Amino acid sequence: MKHYILYIFLSGCLVFGTTACKKYYEPSTAKSEADALNSADDVESATIGAYAVLKKPEYVRSMHFLSEYPSDDVAQAQTSSDDLSNCYRYTHLVDGAHATNVWMQAYSVINAANKVIAFVTDNESDALNQLKGECLYLRAMMYFNLARVFGRPFPQNSGTGAGIPLVLENAQEEFPARNTVKEVYDQVIIDLQKAATMMTEEKNNNFASREVAYALLCRVYLYMDDNDKALEYADKVISSGRYALLQGPDYQHYFRGVPEDNDETIFCIRHMTTENRDFSSIGSMYFSEGGQGVTGWGEIYASRQYVNLLDKHPEDLRHSFISPYTTAGTLEYPYAIPVTNIRYNTRLNPNTPMYYVNKYNYQEGLVNLSSPVYLRLAEIILNRAEANAKKGNLQAALDDVNTIRQRAGLNGNALYTLANIGTRTVLDVVLEERQLELAFEGHRAYDLFRNNRPLMRDYPGTHSLNNTPSTNITQNIPPTDNRVIFYIPNREILINQNLSQNP
C-alpha cells in the first residue's frame, strides 16, 4: 500500500450506513437526466457549458497539480496545508482534494458531452455535426486524462490494469466498475477518430477541430507505444499547414499574447481577461512580483536539476521562461547565466535559489492570467521524434530534435548528430529535449514512467521531508511504484461499491 493513507472519516456513514449517504451524494459517474436537450440552441449551450468546466480551478488547476508537480522539473519550496504538497511529495491520500476535483469535474464534462452525443444523430447539419464532434473530443480528452491520473502507464502490462469507468451516452449502469486502461484508450481513439470526421470548421485554438483531434490521437498512440500510428497523426497535424513554430522574441513571449493569435498553439483552455484567477491561478504558485506572497504564492520553483540542464547553453531562449528572484527584490526576465545576487529560500536545507517560472503569467499584461496550453506544435514534432527513435529512424528523430533546438536559438555544436551524442541513445536525447521544451506543461513524469524510467530528484525541495535525515535531498520513484498513480477518490468508493481502489 502507498504511504500516508488518510484515516477515513465517514461523516455520517458510520452512523447511518452508505445507503443514507446516497441521499447526499450521487456518484460522479451517474448519468444525469436533468436539463434534457430539445433544440439546436440547447446543443450549443451544452457544448459551451462543457468547455466552461475546463476553466474551473477545480479542474484546470487541480489537473496541473496532479500532472506537473510529481515531476523533476519543479521544486516545492515550503510545506503547504494544501493537498498540492502530497502531489509533489508522492504522499497521496485516499481523499486527496485535487484528485477528487479532477474526477468530479471530468465526469461533469463527460455527462454534458454525452447529452449532445446522444441528441445529435450522425446525419444532422454541418453545424450540429461540428458540435457533436467537439463533444466527442472533449469526452476523449477527459477519459485520456483520467486514465493517466488513475490508471497505470499503458506499456505496463499492455493496458490490462484497472483504469476508470467508461460512461457513454447509452450507459444504463448506475454504479459502473472500472474498465481496463486499454478499454479506456480504445474508447478515446474511437471518439477522436469519429470527432475528426464530424468537425469541418477550422475554429481557433480555443475550440476543438479536426487537427486538434489528430494531435491528441498522436499523443494517445505515443503513450500506447503504437509508433506507426503516432507518426501517422503527427504528419497529419504538421502537414495541415495550420500551425507554425514561433520564432525569436515571439517564442520568448509565447505565453503572454492573445492565445488565438498564437500560430503554434493547437488547443488551449482559454481564459479571458475577465477570468483572471489571481491567487487561485496556476501561475500564482510559480511566480510573485515584488516578493513572495505579493502577487502570488511563489512556492513552486524550477528545480535546480532543470536549471542546470538549461544552463548548459546560456544562449537557449528557453531561459525566458525562468525568472530568478534576486536579493534586490527584482525578477530577471529573460535571463541567461550567470545571474547575480539571486535570492535563496532559507526554508529549505540546504537553501535553494528561487527560480520562478513565468509560463503561466502575464497573458495580455495581467500578472496571473494564462490560458494553459494543452496541445502545441512543438510537442507534436517531439512526438514524431520519439516515435522515430523507437522505430530505429535515428536521423529523422535527431532532425526533429534539432528543429526544436534551432528554434530555441541553439546552433553549431549544440545540434545533434549520430556522431556527437556519445554514449547516450537517440531516445535519451529526445526525452531530454522534451524535458527542456515542455517543462511545466504536465508531460515530464508521464514521459518517464511510460518509458519505464524512474523519476529521480537530487535537489532541495520538500520531498526531502520523506527522508531520514531530512537533509537527504534525493528521491527515486521507480516506474512500477504504486505512487505513480493516484487513489480513486474515496467519496466515489463509498458510494459505488463496484469501484476497486488502487494499491
N, C-alpha and C positions, 0 to 999 in steps of 0.2 A: 504493500500500500504506500501511497505517497505520504510524505511527512506533513505535519501540521494540519491534520484534518480537524475542521471545526466541530466541536461538540454540538450536536443538533438540538436546538430548542424548538419544539414543535409549535409553540404559541397557540395553544388551544387544542391541538390534535391529541396531545397526551390525555386530555380530559374527555374530549368528545369523539375522538377517532377520526380517521381520514374521511369518512363519509360526511361528517359535519364540516370538514374543511372545504369540501367541494361546494358548499354554499357560498364560500367567499372567493374561490378561485376556479377558473376554468384552465385546463392545460393550454399552453401557448399554441399547441398543435391543433386545437379544436377548430372545426370548420364553423365559421360564423354565418348564420342565416340572416342576420340583420342587414338593412340597407341594400336590398336586392337591386340589381340594375334593371332599368326599364327602357333606356334610350341611349343614343349615341353620346349625348351630353353626359350621362351618367358614366359611360365608359371613359370619357376624357377626364372627368373629375376623379374617378377611382385611380386612374393611371398617375395623374398628378399627385394624388394623395400618397401613392406608393413611393414615388420619388421623394416626397417630403419627409417620409420616415427616415430615409438615409441621412438627412441633415440633423436629426435629433442627436444631441450629445450622447444620449443613451445608446445610440448605435455607432455613429462615426468616431466619437472619442473613445468609447469603450473598445471598439474593434481595433483601433490603433494601439491601445494599451496591450491588448492580447497578442497582436501580431508583431509589433516592433519592440516592446520592452523586454521580451525574452532574448533579444539579440545581443551580439557582442559589439554592436556599433554604438551602444549607449551605456552610460554610467549613471546610476541613481546617486545623487549627491548627499541625500539625507533621508532618514526614515520618514514615513508618512503614515497617517492613520487610514489613508485611502487604500483600497484594495489594489491599486496600481503597484504598491510595494511588493505584493505577493506575485503579481505578474512578472515583475523584474527579477525577483529573487528565486523564483520557482518554488515558492511555498504556497501552492494552490490550496484553496478552501472549497469545500463542497457547496458553500453558499457564497462563493465569490461574486461580488457585486457586478463586475464587468462582464464575466461570463454569462451571468443571469440577464444582464441588459441586452447583450448581443443575441442571445437565444430568443428572448421575448420580442425584440424589435424585428429580428429577421423573420420570424414566423408571422408577424404583423404584415410585413411586406408580402410574404408568400400568400397569406389569406386574401389580401387585396388583389394581388395578381391573379389568383385562382378565380375570382369572380369575373374578371374581364375575360380570361381564357375560356371559361365555361359559357359566357354570354355571347361572345363573338364567334360565329361559325367561320370556317376557313374560306368561304366564298363571299365575304362581305365586300364593302367598298375598300379602295386603297387606304383611305383614312383610318377605317376601323381595323383593317389588317395591320397597319402600321402600329396602332396602339396595342393590339394583341401581341405583336412581335416584341414590342418594348416590354410588356409584362412577362413574356416568356424569358426575355433576357434578365429582367430583374429577379425572377424566381430562380433562374440558374445561378446568378451571381450570389444570391443568398445561400443556396444549397452548397455551392462550392466553398464559400467562406465558413459556413457551419461545419462542413466536413473537415476543413483544415484545422479548425479550433478543437473539435471534439472527437475526431477520428484520426487514427494513426496515418502517417505518410503512406500513400498508395503503394510504393515499391516494397514496403514491408508486407510480405505475405500476399502480394498482388491484390490488395484491396479487400481481402476476405474478412478483415476485422470489422468490429461494430462501428457504424457511422452515426447517422442521425435519422429520425423518422422522415420518410417522404410522405408529404400530404399534398395530393394532387387535386385537381378541380372536381374529380368524381369520387373523392375519398368518402368512405362511409364509416370507417373505424373511428370510434370515439377516443380510444386510448391506443394509438399506434405504437408498435415496437420499433426498435432501431433497425433500419436497413443496413446492409454492409456498405463499406466505403465504396466498393466497386459499383453497387447498385445506385448509390448517390451520384457518382461520377457519370455513370451511363445515362442517368436522367438529365444531368446537366448538359451532356452532349446532345441528347435528343432535343432539349429545349432550345439550345443555342443554334443548332442546325435549322430547326424549324423557324426560329426567330429571324435568321438571316434571309430566309426565303420570303418572309412576310413584310420585312421592313424595306421600303423602296425610297424613303425620303432621306436625303443627306442632311440630317439635323446636326446642329453644332454639338460640341463635346459635353454639353450638359445633359444630353439625352442619348439613349441607345440608338444605334443604326446598324446596318449590315456589317460595316467594318468593326464596330465595337464588339459584335458577336464573334466575328472572326478572331479578333485579338484575344478575347477570353478563351476561345477554343484553343488557340495557340498555347496559352498558359496551362490550360487543363491537360492537354495532351503531353506537354513537357513534364508536368507533375506525375503523369502516368507512365513516364518513360516510353511513350509512343513517339519516337523521334521523327519518323516519317510524317506522321500527321502534324506534329509541331512545325516541321519545316513547311508543309503544305500551307498551313494557315498563316504562318509568318510571311510567306511570299505573297499571299492574298492581300494582307494588310499593307506590306511595303510597296507592292506594285500597284496598289489602288491609286496612288498619287495624291491622296487626301492629306498626307502628313509629311512633315519635314523636320529634321533636327534643327533646333535653334542654334545660332552661332554667336560667338563672341559675347558682347555685352548683353544681347538678348538672352543668351543662355545663362549668364551670370544673374540675371533678374528673372529667371524662369517663373518663379512662383509669386511674383509681385504684380504682374499685369492683370488685365481683364481676361479671365480664363478662356472665354470663347474666341479671343483673338490669338490664342496660342496654337501655332501650327503643329506642335509636337504632341500635345495632349490628345488622347483618343477618348477618354472618358474621365470626368471628374465629378465630385459631389459639390455642386455649385452653391456657394454661399454669397448672397447679395450683401451690399454694404449695410443694409438694414438688419442683417442677420449676424452681426459681429457678436461672438460668444464671450469676448473678454476673458475673464479668468476661467471660464468653462470651456475654452477653446483648446485645441491640441497645442497650438503654439505657445500658450501661456506656460506650459510645463517646460519648454525648451529655452525660453527667452524672456528677459525682462530689461527694458530700457531704463537706465538711471539707477540700477541696483536691484538686487534680488527682492522680489515682492512688490515692486513699484507698479509695473505694467503687467507682470505675470509672476508665476511661482518661481520659474527659473531653477527647477530642481533636477532636471534631467539634462545631462551634458553629452556631447560627443565623447566617446571613450578615448582614453589615451592610446589605446590599441589602434583605433580607427585613425586618429590624428597622426600617429606615427606612420601609418601606411600612406596617408595622403601627403605627408611632408617629404616623402621620398622624391617628390618632384615639386619644388616651390612654385613652378610656373603653372601648375594644374589649376584650371579655372574653378574646379570644384571647391577650392578654398573659399570661394564666395559664399558658400552655404554654411560656413562656420564663422561665428563672431566671438572671438576671445574677449573675455571681460577683464579689463586691466585695472591696476591699482588706482588709477586716476578716476575710475568710475565710468570709463568710456568703453564702447564696443568697437573693436577693429573690424571694419567691413569695407570691402572684402579684405582678407588678409593673405599674405604669403609669408612664410617663415623668414627670419625669426620675428616673433612677437615679443616686445619688451614690456617689462612691468606687468606681466599677466597676474591676475588675482588668483589666489589659491583658496580653495574651500577647506577650512580648518575643521569641519565636522567629520571629515574622513581621515583615517590614519592608515597609510601616510596621506598627507594633504595632497590634493589634486587640483590641477589647473581648471579653471571654469571656462570650458569651451562651449559656449552657447550655440545652438542650431537655429537657423532662421528660415528653414524651408516652409514653415507654417506661419509666417509673419509678413506684414506689410503689403498684403494684396490691396491694390488700389489706394495705398498710403495709410491704411489702418493697421495699427501695430499687431493686433491679434486676429485679423481677418485672414482666412485662407479657404481655398476650395480644394480639399485633398484630392490628389491625382491618383486614380485607381489603375489606369492603363495609359502608357505613353510609348511613343515610337522607339525610344532608346531601349526599353525593356524588350520589345519585340525583336529588335536586332540582336540583343544579347540572348534571347530565347533561341534564335536561329543559330547563334554561335555555339550555344551549349548542345543543341541537338546535333549539329555537325561534328562537334568534338566527340560526342558519344558514338557517332556513326563512322568515325575514322577519317572524316573530311577535314583534316587538321588545318590545311592552309586556308580553307574557306572560313573556318572558325576564327582563326587569327585575323583574317581580313576584316571580319565584323568587329572584333575587339579593337582593332586599330582605327576603324571608323569612329568608334566612341572615344578613343583616346585622342585622336586628332581634333575632334570637336572640343575636347577639354583643353586644347592648347598644347598637347604633347606631340613632339616630333623627334626625328633623328633616332638616337639610341633608346628613346623611351617607347618606340614602337617595337612590336614583337615580330620575330622571325622564328622559324623552326630551329635555327642555329643558336639563338641567344636566350632561350628560355631556361637553359641549364638543366638541372635535374627535375624540374617541375614538368608535369604533364600539361597538355593544352587545356584539359578540363580544369586543372588548378588555376591556370591563367584566366580562363573565362569566369570562374567563380570569384576570383579576386576582383575582376573588373566589375562584375555585378555588385559586389560589396561597395566598391568605390562610387559607382554611378547611382545605384538605387538605395543608398543608405538612408535610413529614417523613413522609408516608404513602405515598410512592412513585409520585406522579402527575405531578409538575411537568414533568420532562423529556419524558415521553410527550405531555403536553398541548401542549407547544411544537412538538415535531417532527412530530406527526401533523397539526398545523395549519399546517405549512410555515413555522414561525417559528424563528429562531435562538435559541440559548441564549447569553446574554451576561452574563459576570461582570465586575464592575468594583468589586471589594472585595478586601481582603487575604485570602490563602489560599495553599496550596502550589501551586495551579495557576500562580502567577507563576514558579515554577521552570522552567516550559516556555519562558519568555521570556528574551530578552537585551536589556537587563539584567533581572535577576530582580525589580527594583523596579517593573517594569511589571505592574500587578495585573489587567490586562484579559485576558479570554479570550472568544473568539467561536467558537461551534460552529454552523455552518450546518446546516439540517435534512437536507441531502444529503450531509453529511460521512460518510466511511467509519466514523468513530469513534462514530457514533450507535448502532451495534450492536456486539456483542462477537464475538470469534472463536469458531468451533466448537472445543470442546476438542481439543487436538492428539492426546491419547490416543485419541480416537474416530476421528480422521482416519487415524492409523497402523493401527488395527485394521480399519476399514471404508473401503476404497478407493473405494466408491461415494459417499462424502460429499465434497462440494466445500467449500472454505474461503471465508470472507468476505474481501473485499479489504481 
